[in-house]
Amino acid sequence: MSGVRVCVVVPTRNRVELLRRTLTSVLDQRGVSLEVVVVDEASSDGTAQFLQLLDECRVTVVRHETPLGVAAARNAGMRNATAPWVAFVDDDDVWAPTKLAAQLDALRRTDGARWSCVGAVTVDDRMRVLLAGRPPKGQWVTGELLQRNLIPGGGSGVLVETELLRALGGFDVELSNLADWDMWLRLSLESPLAAVHAPLVGYLRHRQSLSHDASGMRREVAYINRKHGATRAAWSIKDASSFQLRWVAHMHVRAGRRIEPVRIYLKLARRGDWRALVRAVLLGIWPALIAAIDWNARRRVPADWCAAANEWLGALPPPVGLAVPIIRIDGKMTE
């Protein structure tokens, strides 16, 4: 195996069939030398047996007998990394085979860059493209990140220098769903971003992931506002709670709820967001609003972007006996 060494950290809990597909996409990476650390968060579905029987010398397993949360799991993987670069992938997401090599090339071409992201597509459980997530165009992205998380692919799209990640203390264990956003903000203050403008991550959306804890989300937004308050003030940027509240409302709508998102939209309207008021009215009279939103989003995915993603998504094996647990908005994985 030739190429630059990269450690890939995969937190997992009770999603063995999805994990098989994720690991396939990781182990098929071209042009890099891999070490893979799977952090098993007290799985009880056969994950431990699958990993024990996995005949793959590049994979190391760390098991937590009590689940500690995704941020702590990623940090445990990071502590076991020996490679100069580390990447993370959630156990239901997938990568194009050129993902890591493309990022390393972008890092070589970007002066001073110590982290990289790629484009992503949101896919359903049949690997059909639903949405496109393009990376930011600029190299210095702090100003944008202070307003919203614009890095595609959740925690599955970033490659970062191991030394820098450790110097920053890893992911903040006080956060679950927004731990990614907080980390990207901190990275952006230290280094320019090397972005790859191609769809190299498949970010899975499935029905079982639609149970959401809005109060937990609001707590995390408030925590980030406090944590990065001084930086936000220095940049003359107000807090980002409105953007995140819109996202929470959208997820409630997707889960088939009506009362909670209407409340959130009305709250946003009182802040001057009149589009939120329109959505509140539409949701009240048109419960199928989310279908229209999804249709419009799929229609806007560029044909070339979709074709590029489908070229590698179609080569991935389907998960066998899919049994996906519920993922709450606080990031905790449950059966």
ZICOR-V761126 format. One record per backbone hydrogen bond with DSSP energy under -0.5 kcal/mol. CO is the residue of the C=O (numbers start at 1). NH is the residue of the N-H. If there is no record, write none. Layout:
co:CO nh:NH
co:CO nh:NH
This chain:
co:4 nh:33
co:5 nh:85
co:6 nh:8
co:6 nh:35
co:7 nh:9
co:7 nh:87
co:8 nh:10
co:8 nh:37
co:9 nh:11
co:9 nh:89
co:10 nh:39
co:11 nh:91
co:12 nh:41
co:15 nh:19
co:16 nh:20
co:17 nh:21
co:18 nh:22
co:19 nh:23
co:20 nh:24
co:21 nh:25
co:22 nh:26
co:23 nh:27
co:24 nh:28
co:26 nh:29
co:31 nh:4
co:32 nh:34
co:33 nh:6
co:35 nh:8
co:36 nh:38
co:36 nh:60
co:37 nh:10
co:37 nh:39
co:38 nh:40
co:38 nh:62
co:39 nh:12
co:39 nh:41
co:40 nh:42
co:40 nh:64
co:46 nh:50
co:47 nh:51
co:48 nh:52
co:49 nh:53
co:50 nh:54
co:54 nh:56
co:56 nh:59
co:58 nh:36
co:60 nh:38
co:62 nh:40
co:63 nh:65
co:64 nh:42
co:69 nh:73
co:70 nh:74
co:71 nh:75
co:72 nh:76
co:73 nh:77
co:74 nh:78
co:75 nh:79
co:76 nh:80
co:77 nh:80
co:78 nh:81
co:84 nh:162
co:85 nh:7
co:86 nh:160
co:87 nh:9
co:90 nh:93
co:94 nh:202
co:96 nh:99
co:97 nh:30
co:98 nh:102
co:99 nh:103
co:100 nh:104
co:101 nh:105
co:102 nh:106
co:103 nh:107
co:104 nh:108
co:105 nh:109
co:106 nh:110
co:107 nh:110
co:109 nh:111
co:110 nh:113
co:114 nh:161
co:115 nh:194
co:116 nh:159
co:117 nh:196
co:119 nh:200
co:119 nh:201
co:120 nh:133
co:121 nh:203
co:122 nh:130
co:122 nh:131
co:123 nh:205
co:124 nh:127
co:128 nh:124
co:131 nh:122
co:132 nh:134
co:133 nh:120
co:139 nh:141
co:139 nh:193
co:141 nh:145
co:142 nh:146
co:144 nh:147
co:144 nh:148
co:148 nh:150
co:150 nh:152
co:151 nh:154
co:153 nh:156
co:154 nh:157
co:158 nh:88
co:159 nh:116
co:160 nh:86
co:161 nh:165
co:162 nh:166
co:163 nh:167
co:164 nh:168
co:165 nh:170
co:166 nh:169
co:171 nh:173
co:172 nh:175
co:176 nh:179
co:178 nh:182
co:179 nh:183
co:180 nh:184
co:181 nh:185
co:182 nh:186
co:183 nh:187
co:184 nh:188
co:185 nh:189
co:187 nh:190
co:187 nh:191
co:192 nh:114
co:192 nh:115
co:193 nh:195
co:194 nh:117
co:195 nh:197
co:196 nh:119
co:196 nh:198
co:198 nh:119
co:198 nh:200
co:200 nh:96
co:201 nh:121
co:201 nh:203
co:202 nh:94
co:202 nh:204
co:203 nh:123
co:206 nh:209
co:207 nh:210
co:208 nh:327
co:210 nh:212
co:212 nh:214
co:213 nh:217
co:214 nh:218
co:215 nh:219
co:216 nh:220
co:217 nh:221
co:218 nh:222
co:219 nh:223
co:220 nh:224
co:221 nh:225
co:222 nh:226
co:223 nh:227
co:224 nh:228
co:226 nh:229
co:228 nh:232
co:229 nh:233
co:230 nh:234
co:231 nh:235
co:232 nh:237
co:233 nh:236
co:240 nh:244
co:241 nh:245
co:242 nh:246
co:243 nh:247
co:244 nh:248
co:245 nh:249
co:246 nh:250
co:247 nh:251
co:248 nh:252
co:249 nh:253
co:250 nh:254
co:251 nh:255
co:252 nh:257
co:253 nh:256
co:258 nh:262
co:259 nh:263
co:260 nh:264
co:261 nh:265
co:262 nh:266
co:263 nh:267
co:264 nh:268
co:265 nh:269
co:266 nh:270
co:267 nh:271
co:268 nh:271
co:268 nh:273
co:269 nh:272
co:272 nh:274
co:273 nh:276
co:273 nh:277
co:274 nh:278
co:275 nh:279
co:276 nh:280
co:277 nh:281
co:278 nh:282
co:279 nh:283
co:280 nh:284
co:281 nh:285
co:282 nh:286
co:286 nh:289
co:287 nh:290
co:288 nh:291
co:288 nh:292
co:289 nh:293
co:290 nh:294
co:291 nh:295
co:292 nh:296
co:293 nh:297
co:294 nh:298
co:295 nh:299
co:296 nh:300
co:298 nh:301
co:300 nh:302
co:302 nh:306
co:303 nh:307
co:304 nh:308
co:305 nh:309
co:306 nh:310
co:307 nh:311
co:308 nh:312
co:309 nh:312
co:309 nh:313
co:310 nh:314
co:312 nh:315
co:313 nh:316
co:319 nh:322
co:326 nh:328
co:326 nh:334
co:328 nh:331
co:332 nh:328
